[in-house]
Amino acid sequence: MDLSQYAELFLAESREHLTACNQLLLEWEKHPSGLAPVGGLFRAVHTVKGMAATMGYARVTDLAHRMESLLDLLRRGAHPATDELLQLLFRARDALEHAVELSVVGRERELEVAEIVADLDHAASRMAPGGGPHSPGGRATPSTPPRPDSPVELEPAPGRLVQVTLRPEAPLKGGRALLVVKKAQGLGAGGDEALGSGARVEPGAAGVLEGGGRSRHIRVALRRLDGLMDLIGELVTARGRLNQLAAERRDPAIDDLAIQVSRLSSDLQAEIIQARMTPVWQVFDRFPRLVRDLARELGKQVAFRVEGKEIELDRAILDELGDPLMHLLRNAVDHGIEPASERRRRGKQPEGEVVLSAARERASVAITVTDDGRGIDRAKTLERAKRDGVVDPHADTLTHDQLLRVLARPGFSTAETVTSVSGRGVGIDVVMTRLRALGGTIDIRSEPGKGTSFALRLPVTLAIVRAIIASVGSERYALPLTYVAETVEFGTVKTTVVEGREAIVLHDRVVPLVHLRRLLGVTQDAPPPRSPIIVLEMGERRTGVVVDGMLGQQEIVVKGFDAPAGTLPVFSGATIMADGVPALILDAGGLL
C-alpha cells in the first residue's frame, strides 16, 4: 500500500506531539520532582513511534523507541529531573523532529543519530535495575523496535487491563491508537468523552482523522481554504456588480435576487473566514523553548509568560508572525533582561520576566512583547543614530515614534560586538517590514530601568475587508476600516502647526494631517471646496488623511501587488471595484 499520500498528515500530527514534548519538558524543568510530565512525554513519543512505523520510517521509529525506553524507566523509577537528563531529552526531542522532517521529504538516509542514540542508551542502562539494559513490560529492546501492527496496550487501571488491536491494513495506526487512548482516558475520568460533540475544521494538513461516536475532527489542506477564499473573493466582486446593476435597472425581481445572493454570499464568506481562523497558541507554543534556550545561552534567569492564547487570527496572517515575534523575543532576552547580578544591584528580582500576549482591539488583534528589563538607552541610541547620520546632529532627544524609526532602519544596531544573538543590525527592521506587508503596525514604549514593550496590531483577516472608498482627483482609493476612528470635514475644526506639520485639534488632541492630493502629486483637477478628513488611529497614534471625497463603504477583496520602483510606500495592495476598474488600497501604517 502506498502510504506517501499520508506523509503530510504524519508530519502535521508529529509536529503537534513534538510541540507537546517541548511544553512537557519545560513543565518538568520547573517542577523536577513531578512525574505527570514524564507520562505525557512517554505517550507523545510512543504515538510518534507508532505512526513512523506505519509509514515505514525505520530510523524515526528506532530513535523514538530509544527515547520511549528511557522515558519508561523514568516514569517507573520516579527519577527527578536533573539538568543533565533534561538537556539529553531536549536534544533527543530536537533530533526526533529533524528526523521526522527529513523522512517526510525522502531524505531519511541523511540522518546522523548515532551520537544521540548512544547517549539515550547509556542513560537508560544507568537507570535500569542492576545498571544493565532494560526492556520494561516485555517490550522489545532498543535494537528491535516493535512491529507497526503490534497491539496497543493502554495504561492498566486498577483491576482492569484493556488491549485494543488495530487491523493490519489500517493506515496511521499511531493516530488511531491516540484516539483510543484519549477515549479510554475520558471514560476513566467519569465519562467525559475526549472527542467532544462538535466537528472542527483545522487548516494546515491534508487528510481526515476518523473519530468515534458523534463527532469527527477534519484536517483540511490550507491550500484548499486559500482556494475557497479566492472563489468567495470573486463572488464578492460579482455581488458588487450585481448590486450595481440592480440599482440601475430598478426591477423588483432583480432587486429580490440581488438581496438573496448578497445574503447567501455573506453567510458563505463568514463561514470560510471562520474556518481559516486559528488560535494564536499554534504559533505561541513554539516560543517557551526558544526563550528557555536563549536564556541558558546568555546565562540569564528569565520567566516567560503567555497570555491570550485563545485569540484567533486568519491562518495566513498567523503563519507570517513567527519570524517577527522570534526577533522581538530574542531582543527582549538579549538586550532587555539584565544579568541576575545587575538586577540585584538595581533592587530587582534576579529573575527577569518576558510576557507575550494577544488581545482583541475592535476589528484588530494586538500582540504585545513586554520585558521588565533595563529599557532602551535612548542616549546611546541617539549617539549611534547621529554617528550613522540617521537623525539630525543637533537632536537632543528621541520620541517613541522617532525611537522606533531609528531602531527599524536596516542595519542599525547598538550592539558593540557581533554575537550569535545580536549585533548584525537585523531584527526590528524585519519586524517592521513584515508587519507592513500584513497591513499592521508596531508601537514601542520603553522606560529606563523598567523595561520595553512592543505592540503589534494586525487585522483579523486580510483576504476580504470592509473599506472606505475615497476619491482624489479622478482616482479611487480604498482605506480599510480597521484603523478608521472617525471622519470630519476640513475647515470645521481648529487647525494648528506642530513641528512644521499641519494638524487639527480634535477632542482636545492634536492630530497631524496628510493631504493625499499633495502626497500623490495630483494636479490635473482642481481640489474641491470642501474636503473630508479620515482620522486613522493605531494605539495612541492618530493621523488625519485629507481626501477629495468619500464614496461610501464596501467590502473589498485584497490582492497583493508588486509596486513599481519609485512608488510611494503608502499602498498595501489593490482591489477590483464593482465596475471592473482596479483601485489601490492605502496602507494605514504608511500614512501615520
N, C-alpha and C positions, 0 to 999 in steps of 0.2 A: 504493500500500500504506500502510495506517495504521500509523505507527511509534510512536504515542503510548503503546502498551502496553509499549514498551521504555524509556520515559523513566526509570523508577525504576532499571532496571538500568544505563542510561547514567550516571545520577547516581552510583550506588554505585561503578562502575568508575572514573569520572573522579575521584572523591574519593580512591580508592586511588592513582592516578597522581599526583595533586597533592600528596598526603602524601609520596609518594616524592620529588617535586621539592623539597619543604622539606628533607628529610633530605640529599639530594644537594647542595643549595646550602650547607647548614651544613657538610657534609664538605669541599666545595671551599673554603669560607671558612677552615677550619682548615689545609688543605694547598693554598695558592694555586697552586703550580706543578704539581700533579697534574691529569691530563686525564681520568682514569676517570670522575669525576662528570659531566663535560660530556657524554660519550657516553650515560650513563644519563638525563640531563636531556633530551637530544635525542630518545631513544626514547620517553620518557614523554609529552612534548609531542606528538610525532608520532602516538602512539596516540590521545591525546585529540582531535587534529585529525581523524583518520580517523573516529572514532566520531561526532564532531559533524557532519561532513559527511554521514555516513549518515543521521543524524537530521534533517538539514535545518536545522541551527542555523548559519546563514551567518556571523553575527558572531563566534561562538565559533570557527568554523573559521578565519576571517580572522585573529583575534588569535593563535590557536595557530600559524598559519602564519608570522606575523611573528616570533614567538619562535623557531620552528624554524629560520628562515633565519639569525637571529643566532647561535643555538647551533651551527649547521652551520659557520659561519665560525669560531667559537671553537675547535671541535674540530679543524678542518682547519689552522687557522693557529697552533695551540698558544699561544694568548694566555693569560697568567696572570690569576688572579682579582684585580682591583682592587676597592677599596671602592665606587667609583662604579658599576662593572659589576655587582657583586653586588647593590647596592641596586636597580638597574634590574631585574634578574632577579627579585628578591623582589617588587618592585611588580608586575611582569608576571604572576608566578605568582598573586598575590592577585587581580589583575584577571581572570585567566582563571577562577579559582574563582568569583568573583562572577558572571561571565558564564554559567558553567555553571548556577549556582543559579537565576538569573533565567530562563534559556532553558527549563529544565525545567518551570517553572510558567507558561510562556507570556508572559513579560514581557521578551522579548529586545529589544523596541524601546526600553526604558528605559535600555539600556546606553549609557554615555558612555565610550568607549575611545579617542577621538581623540588625547588627550594621550599616553597610554602607547604607542599605535601609532606616533605621530610620534617618540617617544624611541627606540623599538626600531629604526625605520627609520634614524634618524640614527646610532645606534650601529653598525648594520650597514654603512651607507655609509662610515663612517670606517674600519672594519676590512676592507672588501673590497679586493682587489688594485686598485691605482690610485685608491683612495679613492672609487669610484663604486658605484652599485647593483650587487648581486651576485646571481647566480642559479646556485648551485652545482649541478654534475652535471646540467645540463639541466632542473632543476626549474623550475616556474612562478615568476614574480616575485611579490612580496608582494601585488600588486594583483589577481592571478589565481590564487587557491588551486587546488590540484589537484582534479579531479573525484573524487567518492567511489568511483567504480568503477575508479580507476586501479590498475595493478598495484602490488603491494607489493614493493619492492626490498630484499633483505636485504643486510647489510654484506658486501662481497666478501671472501672468504677468499683466501689466496694461491693463484692459479691457477684459481679457480672462482667463477663468478657464478651465484647461484640466484635465479630470478624466479618468484613464485607469483601467479597471477591468481585472484581470488575472483569467483564468479558474480554477475552484476548484481543478482539478486533476493535475495542473501544478506543478512540483517539484521546490523547491528553488525559491519561489516567490520573496524573498528579492533580490536575484541576478538579476532576470529578471526585477524587479522594478528599480534597479540601472541602468540597460541598458536603460530603458525607460527615466529615469530622465536625464541621460547623453545625450541621443539623443535629448531630448527637449532642453536641455541647449545649445547644439551645434547649433540647428536651431535658437534659440533665439539670439545667438551671431553672426548670419549672415550666417547661412547655413553651417558652418564648422562642418562636421559630426564627432562626437566624436569617432565613431568606426573605422575610417580610411579606408584604402583601401587594406591593406595587412595583411594576416594571420601570426600569430607568434606562435611558439611552446614555451610554458612556463613550464619548468620542475618543479616538486615539488608537484603535486596533481593529483588525478585521476578524470576523468570526462571531460565534454565538456560544455562550456558556449555558447548558441545559440544566436548569434548576428543577425542583420538585414542587408538588403541592400547587399553590395558587399563583405563583409568580415566576417570571423568568427575567434574568438580567442580560441585556443585549449589548454587545460591543459593535459599534459601527465605525468604519474607517473614516477618519477626518476628511479625507478627500471626497467622500460621498456627501458629507454635510456641506462641504465647500460647494460641491456641485448643486445641491439643493438651494444653497444661498444665492448662487449665481442665477438660478432659474427664477427664484422669487424676486430677485432684483429686476430681472427683465419683466416680470409680471407687474411689479410696481410701476415701472416706466410705462408699460402698456395701459395700466389702470389710470395713470395721469392723463394719457392721451384720450382714453375713453371718456373720462370726466369732462375733458375739454370739449370733445365733440358733442357730448350730451348737452353741455351748456349752450353750445352754438345752435343745435337743432331744436331744442325745446320740445322734444317729443316725449310724452308721458311714458310710453313703453320703453324708450331708450333710457329715460331717467331711472325707471324702476330697475332695469337690468344693470345700469351703472352702479346703483346703490347696492344691489345684491353682490355684484362682482367685487366691489370695494370691501364689503363686509367679509366675504369669504377669503379674499386675498390677505386682508389684515389679520384674520384669525390664523391663517396658514403661516404668515410671516412671524407672528408671535410664537407659534409652536416651534418653528425651525430655530428661531433665535434662542428659545428656552432650551432646546436640545443641544445647542452649542455652548451653553453656559456651564462653566466648570468651576468648582470651588478652588480658591487660591492655594489651599493646602497641598494640592498636587504639585505645585512649584515650591512652596514654602518648606515642605518637608525635606528637601534636599539640603537646606542651609544649616540646621543644627550641627551636622557633621563637619561642614565647611568651617564654621566658627570655632568648633572644638579643636580641629586640627591646626588651624591658623594660630589660635591662642597658644597651643603647645609649642609650635614652631618659634613663636616670638617670646616664649617664656612669660606669658601674662595669664592672669586669672580673670576669666570672663564668664559671666552668666548670660545665657541667651534665652530670650522670651519671645513667643509668637502670640499675637492676638488677632482675632477676626478671621480665623482660618476658614470659616463657613461662607464668607463673602464670595460671590460668584462674578466671573468675568467671561467674556467671549474667549473661547479656547485660542483663537488666532492671536488675541492680544496677550493672553497669559503665556503662550509659548515664547513670546518675544521679550518677556520680562526677566527671564533667568539671568542673562548676562548683566543688565543694568543693576539688578539687585545684588548680584555677586560682587560687582565693583564697589557698591556702596557699603556692603558689609565688610569687605576687606579694608576699605578706608577707615571704617569705624573701629575695627580691631587694631589696625596698624597705626594710623595717625591719631585716632581719638582716645582710646583707652590707654591710660598710663600704666607703667610697671607698678607692681604692688608696693614697692618701697617708696616711689614717688607719691602714690595715692595716700599712703600713711602720713607722709610729711605734710600733705595738704589737708589732713584731717578727714580723709575719705575712707570708706571701707576698702580693704585690699582687693576685693573682687569687683571689677567693673561690670556694667550691665549694658547689653545691646538689645534693643527691642525692635522687632519687625511687626508692624500692624497694618491691618486693612479695615476700611470703614466706608460705608456709603455716604456720599455727599450729593444730594439732589439726584441729577441724572449721571453722576460720575462716581468713580471709586478713588479714594485717596489711600495710597500705600506709603507708609512712613518708616524710615530707618532712623532710629534715635540712639545716641550713646550718652553716657554720663561722664565722659572723659574730659580732656583738657580744653576742648574747644579749639577753634581755628585761631591761630596767631595772626591777627589782622595786620599788625605792624610788619611782621616778617613777610606776609603775603604781599603787602603793598610795596615793600622794598624790592622783592623779587620782580613784581609786576613793573615797577619803574625801571629796573635794570634791563628787563626784556622789552621795554618800550610799549607795554600793554596799556598803561594808563598815563595820564598827564604827569610830567615830572614834578609839578607843583601841587599835586593832590596830597591832602594830609589825612584822609580817612576813606574808608570804603563802606558804602551802604550794603544791605543784604543783597540787593539786586546786583550791584557792582561786584560784590564778592563772588557771587555765583558766575557772573560773566567772565571774571578773571580766571576762576578755577576751571571753567569749562573750555578755555582756549586749548586747542590741540597742542600737546607737547609741554603744557605748563605743569610744573611740579615744584613743591617747596622742599622736597627731599634732597639732601646734600649728596647722598650716595645711592647707587642703584643696587637694590637687593632683589631677592626672588619675589618680594611682595610689592615694592613700590620704587619710585624714582625714575620711571620711564616716561612720565608725562601722559599716561593713559588712565582713564577712569571716568572722571566727571564729564569729559567731552564725549566719551562713548555713551554714557547715560543720556546726556542731553540730545545727542543725535538720534538715538533710538526712541526717546520719548516724543520728539518732534515728529518722527515718522509715524507714530501711533496716534497722533492728534492729541498728545498730552503735554503736560508742563511739569516743571520741577521748581520747588522753592527751597530755600535754605534758611535756617535760623541757627545761630551759634553764639554762645556766651563763654568768654574766657573762664576756665575753671569749672564750668558747669556742663558743658557738652555741646553736641551738634545734632541737628535734626534735618533730614532731607525729606520733603513731602512730594510724592509723585501723584499727579492727578490725571486720570485716564477716563475716556468714555467707556461705558459698559460694553458697547459693541461698535464695530467700525463699518460693517457692511451696509446697513441701512440706517440713516439718522434723519431726524427732523431738523429742518434748517430754515432760517430766514433767507428769502431771496431778495437781494438788494441790487440796485442799478447804479452804475457810474458811467456817464456818457451813454453810449449805445450798447454797452455790455451788461450782462447779468452775472452776479456772483452769489454763491451760497455760503452762508455762515452758520455752522451747526449751533443749535440752541443750547447745547450742553453748558456752554460758558456765557450765555447771554443773560445778564441780570435784569435789564430794563431798557426801554428806549425813551428818548426825549427829543425835543425839537431844538435845533441850533438857534440861538438867539433868545430863547425863552428862559435860559438860566444864566447866572453870572459867570463871566469869563475872567481869567487871570493868566499870568505867565509864571511858570515855575522852572527854574534852571534853564531859561531860554526857550521853554516849550509851552505852547498854548495849552490851556487847561480850563475846565469848568469846575464850579463848586456845586456839588450835588449831595444833598443830605449831610451838609457840613463836612464833606470830604472832597479833597482836590483830586480830580480825575483828568489825567493828561489826555490830549486829543491826537488822533491820527486822521488826517484828511486823506481819504483813499484816492480821491481825484489827483491830489498833488503827488502822493506816493507812487501812483501808477503812471504819472505823466500824461494824463488825459487832457487834451487841449482842443480837440476838434469841435466840441459842443460847449456852449456857454453853461456855466453852473446854474442850477435852479435858484430862484429867490429864497426858497425855504428848504433846509436840508435836515434830515433826521440824524440822530446820533444813536448808534447801537452801543450800549455800555456792556463791556465784557468784564467778567470777574473770575479770577482764579486765585483761590486762597484769599490773601489780603491785598492782592494787586488788582487794580482796576484801570481800564483804558476805554476811552470813547472813540468809536470809529465813525467818522462823518462820511455819509454816502449821499448820493443824489436823490434816492428814493427807495422805498420798501414796497415790494410787490406781493408780499404775503408770506405765508409759511407752507411748506410741503415736505413730504418725505422724499429723500433723495438716495440714490444708490451710489455709494462711494467707489470710484475707480482710481487706482493708483496711476501715476504717470511720471515719466522721466522728464523733468523740466529741462528745457534747452539751456545751454551755457549762458550765463549773464542774467537769468531770470531771478527776480527778487525772491528771497526766501520767505514768502508770505502765503504760499499755496501748499495745501496738503493733498490735493487730488483733483479729480474732475467728476462731473456727472452729466447725464443726458437729461435735458428738460423734456416736458411733455410734448413740445412741438418738434422734438428731434434735434434741437440745437444744443451743443455742449456748453457747459458753464464751468468755470473754475471754482474750487472750494477754498475759501480763505482759511488759513491756519491761525487760530486764535492765539496760540503761543507765540507765533512770529510777529503778532501785532502788539503784544504787550511790551 
